Amino acid sequence: SGKMAYALASAARRLGAEVCLVSGPVALEPPRSVDLVAVESAEQMHQAVMDRLPGVDIFIAAAAVSDYRPLAPAAQKIKKHSDTMQIELVRNPDILADVARLSPRPYVAGFAAESENLLENACSKLSAKRVDLVIANDISRTDTGFNSDENECWLVGPGYEHRIERRAKGLIAEAILVHIADKLEPQG
């Protein structure tokens, strides 16, 4: 739905950040005073993100980008010819991992939409993608997450797990951004 990404962009702007929002097709009004880059595909999103990264301090990957796409998309409607059909899929670019591999790179946070083993999978993603933060939410629930105005999540970083209780996505976004700001503050 894009609701969490748009809430993050809006909250970041309210907190004084310059915000570039790379967005796939959604039925949402773009936040005011945000640089909106509209894309249609995972490949376009990857290119738009990579083009805009120089000088960025914080990158948050909130989009639920499909891991795969059809190898040969049909240009026209596919007519019924048999009871079964096969579609060959190829991997989409991994935007989060590609940003995390850059040097230098911004602070990198990504979402983990999980239907089971929430914290275990979030910890695995943190390690595998080599990001600074994973925001994990349980998509098996119908009262939060996708298409909902509320969410509940866990912030998983190196050596810690912090729960953000259920609340409006705008408040979740602010809590995430405050957490990131605290991590970026010079210690001492």
Backbone as ProteinMPNN parsed JSONL, in Angstrom:
{"seq_chain_A": "SGKMAYALASAARRLGAEVCLVSGPVALEPPRSVDLVAVESAEQMHQAVMDRLPGVDIFIAAAAVSDYRPLAPAAQKIKKHSDTMQIELVRNPDILADVARLSPRPYVAGFAAESENLLENACSKLSAKRVDLVIANDISRTDTGFNSDENECWLVGPGYEHRIERRAKGLIAEAILVHIADKLEPQG", "coords_chain_A": {"N_chain_A": [[0.811, -1.205, 0.0], [2.086, 1.18, 0.496], [1.774, 2.824, 2.652], [3.382, 2.855, 5.032], [5.901, 3.695, 4.108], [5.248, 6.22, 3.099], [4.402, 7.428, 5.45], [6.83, 7.441, 6.858], [8.35, 9.155, 5.179], [6.88, 11.519, 5.406], [7.053, 12.009, 8.203], [9.833, 12.276, 8.49], [10.267, 14.585, 7.014], [8.773, 16.424, 8.548], [10.391, 16.411, 10.783], [12.5, 17.824, 9.881], [14.199, 16.894, 7.872], [15.655, 16.665, 4.581], [13.938, 15.094, 2.068], [13.807, 12.395, -0.164], [11.56, 10.522, -1.837], [11.239, 7.516, -3.245], [8.93, 5.95, -5.072], [6.746, 3.28, -5.825], [3.748, 2.488, -7.736], [1.029, 3.763, -6.014], [-1.986, 4.45, -4.146], [-1.944, 6.932, -2.809], [-1.709, 10.234, -1.453], [1.049, 12.228, -2.162], [3.476, 13.15, 0.341], [3.819, 16.526, 1.491], [6.311, 18.851, 0.359], [8.282, 17.013, -0.274], [10.635, 15.334, -2.277], [9.401, 13.576, -4.763], [9.813, 10.598, -6.514], [8.502, 8.844, -8.965], [8.085, 5.464, -9.82], [7.727, 2.454, -11.808], [8.583, -0.205, -11.84], [10.61, -2.774, -10.229], [13.213, -2.704, -11.179], [13.372, -0.065, -12.148], [13.025, 1.248, -9.704], [15.335, 0.456, -8.346], [17.316, 1.692, -9.966], [16.599, 4.409, -9.676], [17.004, 4.791, -6.921], [19.791, 4.216, -6.665], [20.844, 6.233, -8.276], [20.328, 8.487, -6.758], [21.686, 8.328, -4.355], [24.302, 9.486, -3.692], [25.591, 11.624, -1.228], [23.544, 11.152, 0.561], [22.44, 10.665, 3.882], [20.893, 8.861, 5.364], [19.297, 5.868, 4.536], [16.284, 4.332, 4.018], [14.678, 1.419, 3.396], [11.598, 0.742, 2.64], [9.822, -0.334, 0.897], [7.934, -3.078, -0.361], [9.357, -4.799, -2.334], [9.091, -6.946, -5.051], [10.688, -10.11, -5.154], [11.119, -11.462, -7.508], [10.623, -11.345, -11.103], [8.791, -11.687, -14.215], [10.596, -13.419, -16.748], [10.125, -12.999, -19.473], [8.016, -10.711, -20.093], [4.624, -10.53, -21.175], [3.525, -8.81, -24.02], [0.953, -8.467, -24.821], [-2.416, -9.47, -23.963], [-2.54, -12.684, -22.495], [-3.781, -15.418, -24.035], [-6.125, -18.038, -23.334], [-4.993, -21.26, -23.729], [-4.459, -23.734, -22.755], [-4.884, -25.91, -19.87], [-2.905, -25.472, -18.032], [0.031, -23.454, -17.362], [3.337, -22.193, -17.66], [5.45, -19.834, -16.155], [8.473, -18.325, -16.469], [10.675, -17.073, -14.062], [12.874, -14.414, -13.04], [15.381, -13.112, -10.818], [14.826, -10.027, -9.164], [16.699, -6.946, -8.802], [18.446, -6.574, -5.691], [17.749, -4.132, -3.808], [18.183, -3.144, -1.176], [20.435, -4.683, -0.259], [22.296, -3.94, -2.198], [22.639, -1.199, -1.695], [23.668, -1.359, 0.894], [26.135, -2.508, 0.394], [27.698, -0.514, -0.657], [30.509, 1.771, -0.55], [31.787, 4.772, 0.375], [28.818, 4.553, 2.474], [25.363, 5.301, 3.266], [23.651, 5.364, 6.513], [21.894, 2.412, 6.843], [18.705, 1.124, 6.712], [16.261, -1.407, 6.724], [13.138, -2.984, 5.964], [11.571, -5.924, 7.265], [9.238, -7.945, 6.308], [7.514, -10.33, 7.748], [6.046, -13.596, 8.094], [6.357, -15.578, 9.883], [8.49, -16.68, 12.579], [9.542, -14.13, 13.418], [11.564, -12.449, 14.832], [13.849, -14.045, 14.604], [14.141, -14.28, 11.797], [14.468, -11.576, 11.196], [16.905, -11.004, 12.459], [18.561, -12.666, 10.948], [18.337, -11.404, 8.46], [19.476, -8.923, 9.05], [22.14, -9.647, 9.422], [22.771, -11.02, 6.98], [22.281, -9.095, 4.979], [23.847, -7.076, 5.837], [23.129, -4.624, 7.075], [22.314, -1.658, 9.017], [20.05, -1.564, 10.566], [17.077, -3.426, 11.053], [13.681, -3.311, 10.512], [11.183, -5.045, 11.729], [8.129, -6.53, 10.932], [5.049, -8.283, 11.545], [3.431, -9.842, 9.117], [1.442, -11.682, 9.042], [-0.621, -10.979, 10.569], [-3.849, -9.444, 10.613], [-4.672, -7.052, 11.616], [-2.706, -5.168, 11.647], [0.126, -3.769, 9.81], [0.385, -4.466, 6.314], [-1.755, -2.515, 4.283], [-3.061, -1.485, 6.486], [-3.78, 1.172, 8.824], [-2.349, 1.158, 11.061], [0.501, -0.138, 12.851], [2.862, -2.46, 14.233], [6.018, -3.137, 15.444], [9.376, -4.483, 15.48], [12.539, -3.219, 16.234], [15.554, -4.174, 15.091], [18.868, -4.421, 15.68], [22.509, -4.479, 15.632], [23.171, -6.512, 18.227], [20.888, -5.836, 19.696], [17.304, -5.745, 20.332], [14.333, -4.053, 19.933], [11.083, -3.341, 20.832], [8.354, -1.741, 19.26], [5.329, -0.773, 20.23], [1.923, -1.395, 19.126], [0.535, 1.121, 17.125], [-0.518, 4.131, 15.389], [0.659, 4.413, 12.017], [2.042, 6.774, 11.43], [3.019, 7.513, 13.939], [4.603, 5.301, 14.497], [6.493, 5.66, 12.481], [7.734, 8.056, 13.35], [8.884, 7.119, 15.761], [10.718, 5.25, 14.761], [12.416, 6.94, 13.31], [13.418, 8.622, 15.341], [14.798, 6.712, 16.808], [16.79, 6.003, 14.918], [18.091, 8.497, 14.665], [19.107, 8.734, 17.257], [20.981, 6.658, 17.179], [22.777, 7.708, 15.396], [23.799, 9.908, 16.66], [26.702, 11.438, 17.978], [28.564, 9.594, 20.332], [29.473, 10.099, 23.75]], "CA_chain_A": [[0.0, 0.0, 0.0], [2.942, 2.354, 0.57], [1.426, 3.667, 3.807], [4.492, 3.02, 5.971], [6.922, 4.513, 3.45], [4.762, 7.603, 3.037], [4.431, 7.923, 6.829], [8.237, 7.729, 7.149], [8.75, 10.35, 4.432], [6.191, 12.658, 6.011], [7.626, 12.245, 9.531], [11.198, 12.765, 8.306], [10.151, 15.981, 6.57], [8.348, 17.199, 9.736], [11.527, 16.49, 11.69], [13.485, 18.726, 9.293], [15.063, 16.262, 6.88], [15.375, 16.732, 3.154], [13.48, 13.727, 1.808], [13.508, 11.905, -1.504], [10.717, 9.336, -1.73], [11.136, 6.743, -4.479], [7.682, 5.231, -4.828], [6.014, 2.556, -6.854], [2.361, 2.94, -7.859], [0.201, 3.691, -4.814], [-3.16, 5.323, -4.17], [-1.746, 7.853, -1.696], [-1.292, 11.596, -1.758], [2.443, 12.388, -1.743], [3.699, 14.118, 1.412], [4.224, 17.86, 1.02], [7.723, 19.249, 0.448], [9.125, 15.833, -0.434], [10.995, 15.057, -3.66], [8.792, 12.29, -5.115], [10.258, 9.977, -7.749], [7.55, 7.758, -9.243], [8.611, 4.38, -10.659], [6.759, 1.391, -12.083], [9.134, -1.552, -11.688], [11.721, -2.947, -9.286], [14.43, -2.239, -11.853], [13.337, 1.394, -12.125], [13.239, 1.676, -8.321], [16.76, 0.264, -8.088], [18.069, 2.738, -10.668], [16.278, 5.707, -9.058], [17.685, 4.823, -5.618], [21.24, 4.295, -6.854], [21.155, 7.549, -8.849], [20.115, 9.558, -5.781], [22.385, 8.04, -3.098], [25.415, 10.346, -3.283], [25.246, 12.677, -0.277], [22.454, 10.75, 1.444], [22.897, 10.242, 5.206], [20.081, 7.742, 5.849], [18.491, 5.196, 3.52], [15.32, 3.412, 4.61], [13.991, 0.639, 2.373], [10.304, 0.333, 3.188], [8.996, -0.925, -0.155], [7.867, -4.537, -0.46], [9.718, -5.057, -3.731], [9.031, -8.365, -5.406], [11.997, -10.73, -5.343], [11.21, -11.994, -8.862], [9.794, -10.781, -12.172], [8.777, -12.587, -15.374], [11.722, -13.303, -17.668], [9.631, -12.444, -20.735], [6.65, -10.197, -19.913], [3.791, -10.551, -22.383], [3.152, -7.476, -24.506], [-0.484, -8.494, -25.014], [-3.125, -10.416, -23.099], [-2.227, -14.09, -22.754], [-5.013, -16.15, -24.311], [-6.244, -19.398, -22.806], [-4.731, -22.305, -24.71], [-4.421, -25.024, -22.072], [-5.27, -25.828, -18.457], [-1.763, -25.04, -17.223], [1.026, -22.637, -18.053], [4.509, -21.912, -16.848], [6.07, -18.528, -16.338], [9.828, -18.346, -15.933], [10.962, -15.87, -13.297], [14.265, -14.064, -12.749], [15.493, -12.279, -9.619], [14.933, -8.578, -9.253], [17.854, -6.466, -8.049], [18.24, -6.447, -4.25], [18.064, -2.722, -3.559], [18.729, -2.998, 0.172], [21.782, -5.255, -0.217], [23.18, -3.149, -3.057], [22.964, 0.039, -0.971], [24.513, -1.717, 2.043], [27.478, -2.877, -0.099], [28.437, 0.666, -1.105], [31.506, 2.345, 0.347], [31.037, 4.92, 1.627], [27.379, 4.341, 2.349], [24.583, 5.926, 4.345], [23.047, 4.466, 7.505], [20.959, 1.625, 6.038], [17.64, 0.437, 7.434], [15.336, -2.091, 5.829], [12.004, -3.661, 6.593], [11.43, -7.37, 7.111], [7.832, -8.341, 6.416], [7.617, -11.76, 8.046], [4.816, -14.28, 8.49], [6.726, -16.528, 10.932], [9.845, -16.511, 13.126], [9.78, -12.708, 13.187], [12.86, -11.956, 15.296], [14.903, -14.884, 14.027], [14.32, -13.881, 10.4], [14.991, -10.206, 11.177], [18.336, -11.11, 12.797], [19.219, -13.24, 9.777], [18.381, -10.364, 7.423], [20.452, -7.936, 9.513], [23.464, -10.214, 9.166], [22.947, -11.351, 5.562], [22.297, -7.884, 4.148], [24.845, -6.171, 6.426], [22.506, -3.319, 7.27], [22.425, -1.13, 10.373], [18.792, -1.746, 11.287], [15.955, -4.094, 10.395], [12.385, -3.032, 11.123], [10.459, -6.286, 11.455], [6.706, -6.567, 11.28], [4.372, -9.552, 11.337], [2.411, -9.66, 8.083], [0.377, -12.684, 9.161], [-1.709, -10.329, 11.304], [-4.746, -8.666, 9.761], [-4.99, -5.779, 12.266], [-1.576, -4.252, 11.478], [0.93, -4.061, 8.628], [-0.083, -4.102, 4.974], [-3.069, -1.906, 4.087], [-3.61, -0.99, 7.742], [-3.278, 2.48, 9.248], [-1.548, 0.926, 12.261], [1.532, -1.148, 12.748], [3.615, -2.823, 15.426], [7.24, -3.678, 14.864], [10.588, -4.641, 16.268], [13.755, -2.657, 15.666], [16.602, -5.149, 15.34], [20.183, -3.936, 15.288], [23.595, -5.305, 16.163], [23.157, -6.706, 19.668], [19.677, -5.402, 20.402], [15.95, -5.855, 19.772], [13.485, -3.091, 20.634], [9.703, -3.424, 20.341], [7.488, -0.558, 19.195], [3.961, -1.267, 20.394], [0.944, -1.036, 18.103], [0.073, 2.513, 17.07], [-0.68, 4.656, 14.032], [1.898, 4.338, 11.252], [2.76, 8.037, 11.578], [3.742, 7.457, 15.214], [5.643, 4.289, 14.31], [7.529, 6.31, 11.671], [8.485, 8.972, 14.215], [9.69, 6.32, 16.687], [11.827, 4.695, 13.984], [13.351, 8.023, 12.978], [14.081, 9.027, 16.582], [15.755, 5.638, 17.098], [17.921, 6.157, 14.0], [18.808, 9.717, 15.056], [19.88, 8.404, 18.466], [22.125, 5.822, 16.783], [23.722, 8.533, 14.645], [24.357, 10.932, 17.548], [28.029, 11.094, 18.496], [28.548, 9.107, 21.707], [30.555, 10.594, 24.587]], "C_chain_A": [[0.851, 1.264, 0.0], [2.736, 3.203, 1.811], [2.595, 3.89, 4.762], [5.581, 3.899, 5.372], [6.502, 5.976, 3.413], [4.727, 8.23, 4.431], [5.862, 8.274, 7.237], [8.701, 8.999, 6.449], [8.142, 11.599, 5.051], [6.791, 13.01, 7.373], [9.044, 12.802, 9.415], [11.183, 14.235, 7.885], [9.75, 16.878, 7.745], [9.497, 17.398, 10.714], [12.686, 17.298, 11.097], [14.409, 18.127, 8.257], [14.671, 16.66, 5.471], [15.067, 15.304, 2.744], [13.26, 13.505, 0.319], [12.758, 10.593, -1.314], [10.621, 8.676, -3.102], [9.973, 5.79, -4.268], [7.181, 4.499, -6.063], [4.585, 3.074, -6.895], [1.575, 2.706, -6.564], [-0.981, 4.642, -4.975], [-3.093, 6.287, -2.983], [-1.342, 9.221, -2.205], [0.157, 11.753, -1.296], [2.568, 13.404, -0.599], [4.181, 15.447, 0.832], [5.716, 18.068, 1.244], [8.694, 18.073, 0.402], [9.408, 15.654, -1.922], [10.491, 13.659, -4.002], [9.311, 11.826, -6.471], [9.368, 8.767, -7.969], [8.176, 6.752, -10.198], [7.529, 3.314, -10.822], [7.284, 0.0, -11.742], [10.243, -1.57, -10.64], [13.025, -2.449, -9.904], [14.502, -0.719, -11.876], [13.584, 1.931, -10.718], [14.721, 1.558, -7.965], [17.574, 1.399, -8.71], [17.838, 4.105, -10.022], [16.981, 5.858, -7.708], [19.177, 5.028, -5.818], [21.66, 5.66, -7.414], [21.126, 8.656, -7.802], [20.897, 9.374, -4.476], [23.545, 8.976, -2.736], [24.934, 11.499, -2.374], [24.131, 12.338, 0.69], [23.029, 10.24, 2.764], [22.186, 8.992, 5.704], [19.272, 7.19, 4.685], [17.583, 4.202, 4.232], [14.557, 2.733, 3.474], [12.702, 0.092, 2.97], [9.433, -0.37, 2.159], [9.052, -2.449, -0.108], [8.099, -4.91, -1.924], [9.702, -6.557, -3.979], [10.435, -8.907, -5.645], [12.207, -11.19, -6.781], [10.289, -11.243, -9.815], [9.792, -11.767, -13.337], [9.987, -12.341, -16.278], [11.294, -12.622, -18.965], [8.196, -11.961, -20.534], [5.875, -10.194, -21.242], [3.399, -9.123, -22.752], [1.635, -7.349, -24.67], [-1.102, -9.463, -24.017], [-2.746, -11.839, -23.502], [-3.554, -14.846, -22.891], [-4.95, -17.55, -23.71], [-6.013, -20.405, -23.931], [-4.703, -23.685, -24.069], [-4.79, -24.815, -20.605], [-4.136, -25.354, -17.562], [-0.837, -24.17, -18.063], [2.194, -22.425, -17.116], [5.042, -20.53, -17.188], [7.446, -18.607, -15.694], [10.121, -17.002, -15.276], [12.464, -15.675, -13.141], [14.27, -13.13, -11.537], [15.512, -10.803, -9.983], [16.198, -8.148, -8.518], [17.485, -6.322, -6.569], [18.688, -5.044, -3.84], [18.743, -2.546, -2.207], [20.168, -3.505, 0.246], [22.757, -4.435, -1.052], [23.575, -1.837, -2.389], [23.919, -0.272, 0.175], [25.94, -2.065, 1.631], [28.319, -1.671, -0.513], [29.471, 1.097, -0.073], [31.982, 3.659, -0.265], [29.548, 4.718, 1.381], [26.659, 5.071, 3.47], [24.265, 4.897, 5.44], [21.938, 3.741, 6.753], [19.99, 0.863, 6.931], [16.7, -0.198, 6.416], [14.24, -2.776, 6.615], [12.079, -5.154, 6.326], [9.961, -7.693, 7.368], [7.81, -9.848, 6.551], [6.268, -12.337, 8.451], [5.073, -15.342, 9.56], [8.15, -16.225, 11.39], [10.343, -15.074, 12.964], [11.195, -12.271, 13.576], [14.027, -12.761, 14.72], [15.189, -14.48, 12.585], [14.878, -12.47, 10.286], [16.487, -10.204, 11.484], [19.129, -11.679, 11.62], [19.371, -12.206, 8.676], [19.419, -9.304, 7.786], [21.861, -8.393, 9.155], [23.713, -10.416, 7.669], [23.073, -10.107, 4.69], [23.329, -6.872, 4.614], [24.337, -4.744, 6.519], [22.656, -2.897, 8.727], [21.195, -1.428, 11.223], [17.802, -2.511, 10.42], [14.709, -3.77, 11.206], [11.495, -4.204, 10.74], [8.998, -6.158, 11.854], [6.074, -7.86, 10.798], [3.232, -9.359, 10.337], [1.326, -10.725, 8.121], [-0.822, -12.094, 9.901], [-2.56, -9.503, 10.342], [-5.05, -7.287, 10.351], [-3.857, -4.759, 12.173], [-0.88, -4.571, 10.158], [0.299, -3.614, 7.331], [-1.522, -3.596, 4.986], [-3.729, -1.39, 5.357], [-3.053, 0.398, 8.026], [-2.43, 2.369, 10.5], [-0.498, -0.144, 11.994], [2.101, -1.416, 14.13], [4.875, -3.46, 14.872], [8.336, -3.832, 15.903], [11.722, -3.967, 15.516], [14.883, -3.598, 16.077], [17.904, -4.594, 14.78], [21.253, -4.822, 15.868], [23.542, -5.36, 17.693], [21.924, -6.215, 20.399], [18.409, -5.667, 19.597], [15.069, -4.932, 20.597], [12.084, -3.117, 20.012], [9.04, -2.046, 20.346], [6.062, -1.083, 19.18], [3.04, -0.722, 19.303], [0.483, 0.413, 18.257], [-0.056, 2.938, 15.611], [0.664, 4.657, 13.315], [2.699, 5.633, 11.327], [3.573, 8.068, 12.859], [4.844, 6.399, 15.191], [6.808, 4.926, 13.545], [8.379, 7.241, 12.522], [9.385, 8.21, 15.175], [10.902, 5.707, 15.978], [12.875, 5.768, 13.718], [14.094, 8.53, 14.209], [15.137, 7.991, 16.961], [16.995, 5.788, 16.203], [18.749, 7.381, 14.366], [19.658, 9.474, 16.291], [21.115, 7.571, 18.134], [23.195, 6.639, 16.062], [24.366, 9.629, 15.471], [25.747, 10.511, 17.993], [27.936, 10.699, 19.967], [29.712, 9.713, 22.486], [30.383, 12.009, 24.827]], "O_chain_A": [[0.392, 2.315, -0.448], [3.439, 4.194, 2.01], [2.781, 5.004, 5.254], [6.127, 4.76, 6.061], [7.312, 6.866, 3.668], [4.99, 9.423, 4.583], [6.085, 9.293, 7.891], [9.372, 9.832, 7.058], [8.818, 12.617, 5.202], [7.013, 14.185, 7.665], [9.415, 13.705, 10.165], [11.998, 15.029, 8.354], [10.311, 17.959, 7.924], [9.575, 18.423, 11.393], [13.732, 17.442, 11.731], [15.33, 18.804, 7.801], [13.509, 16.957, 5.196], [15.844, 14.394, 3.035], [12.62, 14.305, -0.364], [13.273, 9.661, -0.695], [9.995, 9.217, -4.014], [10.019, 4.926, -3.393], [7.191, 5.022, -7.177], [4.245, 4.004, -6.164], [1.477, 1.576, -6.086], [-0.972, 5.526, -5.832], [-4.065, 6.439, -2.244], [-0.713, 9.349, -3.255], [0.466, 11.442, -0.145], [1.849, 14.403, -0.574], [4.866, 15.479, -0.191], [6.303, 17.537, 2.187], [9.786, 18.132, 0.966], [8.504, 15.809, -2.743], [11.084, 12.666, -3.58], [9.258, 12.566, -7.454], [9.467, 7.777, -7.244], [8.723, 7.116, -11.239], [6.55, 3.278, -10.076], [6.503, -0.884, -11.389], [10.743, -0.526, -10.221], [13.845, -1.839, -9.218], [15.567, -0.143, -11.652], [14.265, 2.942, -10.546], [15.291, 2.462, -7.353], [18.422, 1.995, -8.046], [18.783, 4.873, -9.842], [17.494, 6.931, -7.39], [19.767, 5.919, -5.207], [22.719, 6.178, -7.057], [21.826, 9.658, -7.944], [20.772, 10.202, -3.573], [23.749, 9.237, -1.55], [24.006, 12.235, -2.711], [23.799, 13.148, 1.556], [23.991, 9.472, 2.769], [22.787, 8.158, 6.382], [18.642, 7.941, 3.94], [18.057, 3.333, 4.963], [13.876, 3.393, 2.689], [12.713, -0.892, 3.709], [8.406, -0.948, 2.515], [10.103, -3.031, 0.157], [7.175, -5.281, -2.647], [10.245, -7.333, -3.193], [11.269, -8.245, -6.264], [13.347, -11.3, -7.233], [9.321, -10.601, -9.406], [10.694, -12.599, -13.441], [10.355, -11.196, -16.538], [12.011, -11.772, -19.493], [7.254, -12.716, -20.778], [6.433, -9.886, -22.295], [2.994, -8.335, -21.898], [1.1, -6.241, -24.659], [-0.394, -10.185, -23.315], [-2.645, -12.159, -24.686], [-4.347, -14.894, -21.95], [-3.885, -18.157, -23.594], [-6.722, -20.414, -24.938], [-4.899, -24.693, -24.749], [-4.983, -23.685, -20.157], [-4.379, -24.884, -16.451], [-0.908, -24.15, -19.291], [2.033, -22.476, -15.897], [5.079, -20.121, -18.349], [7.567, -18.92, -14.51], [9.858, -15.941, -15.843], [13.23, -16.639, -13.112], [13.284, -12.445, -11.267], [16.124, -10.39, -10.967], [16.718, -8.901, -7.696], [16.347, -5.987, -6.238], [19.864, -4.811, -3.561], [19.767, -1.871, -2.109], [21.034, -2.806, 0.771], [23.911, -4.253, -0.663], [24.722, -1.406, -2.503], [24.876, 0.468, 0.404], [26.862, -1.93, 2.435], [29.529, -1.799, -0.7], [29.33, 0.827, 1.12], [32.544, 3.638, -1.36], [29.082, 4.713, 0.242], [27.255, 5.417, 4.49], [24.573, 3.713, 5.302], [21.123, 4.383, 6.091], [20.39, 0.07, 7.784], [16.385, 0.395, 5.384], [14.408, -3.103, 7.79], [12.585, -5.59, 5.292], [9.507, -7.708, 8.512], [8.059, -10.566, 5.583], [5.451, -11.658, 9.072], [4.132, -15.939, 10.085], [8.919, -15.588, 10.67], [11.43, -14.838, 12.437], [11.94, -11.774, 12.733], [15.071, -12.199, 14.388], [16.35, -14.351, 12.193], [15.67, -12.186, 9.387], [17.252, -9.483, 10.843], [20.237, -11.224, 11.333], [20.416, -12.136, 8.029], [20.16, -8.84, 6.919], [22.669, -7.615, 8.648], [24.76, -10.022, 7.156], [23.884, -10.074, 3.765], [23.656, -5.928, 3.894], [25.002, -3.792, 6.11], [23.075, -3.69, 9.57], [21.285, -1.532, 12.446], [17.7, -2.279, 9.215], [14.684, -3.933, 12.425], [11.099, -4.346, 9.583], [8.673, -5.734, 12.963], [6.488, -8.451, 9.801], [2.195, -8.784, 10.67], [0.389, -10.683, 7.323], [-1.916, -12.655, 9.859], [-2.049, -8.935, 9.376], [-5.624, -6.439, 9.667], [-4.028, -3.608, 12.577], [-1.246, -5.523, 9.469], [-0.258, -2.519, 7.246], [-2.393, -4.185, 5.625], [-4.858, -0.9, 5.303], [-1.986, 0.76, 7.53], [-1.856, 3.357, 10.957], [-0.598, -0.933, 11.054], [1.842, -0.674, 15.077], [4.807, -4.244, 13.925], [8.224, -3.371, 17.039], [11.851, -4.126, 14.302], [15.136, -3.794, 17.266], [18.031, -4.333, 13.584], [20.947, -5.816, 16.528], [23.833, -4.371, 18.367], [21.923, -6.182, 21.629], [18.432, -5.794, 18.373], [15.058, -5.017, 21.825], [11.932, -2.934, 18.804], [9.153, -1.29, 21.311], [5.642, -1.751, 18.236], [3.343, 0.276, 18.65], [0.103, 0.864, 19.337], [0.27, 2.169, 14.706], [1.7, 4.88, 13.942], [3.928, 5.59, 11.291], [4.689, 8.588, 12.877], [5.898, 6.585, 15.799], [7.968, 4.753, 13.917], [9.606, 7.221, 12.43], [10.531, 8.605, 15.388], [11.993, 5.658, 16.546], [14.072, 5.534, 13.88], [15.283, 8.837, 14.126], [16.238, 8.345, 17.383], [18.123, 5.707, 16.69], [19.978, 7.314, 14.377], [20.793, 9.945, 16.373], [22.173, 7.755, 18.737], [24.378, 6.302, 16.111], [25.36, 10.222, 15.052], [25.957, 9.352, 18.349], [27.3, 11.395, 20.758], [30.816, 9.833, 21.955], [31.197, 12.622, 25.517]]}, "name": "protein", "num_of_chains": 1, "seq": "SGKMAYALASAARRLGAEVCLVSGPVALEPPRSVDLVAVESAEQMHQAVMDRLPGVDIFIAAAAVSDYRPLAPAAQKIKKHSDTMQIELVRNPDILADVARLSPRPYVAGFAAESENLLENACSKLSAKRVDLVIANDISRTDTGFNSDENECWLVGPGYEHRIERRAKGLIAEAILVHIADKLEPQG"}
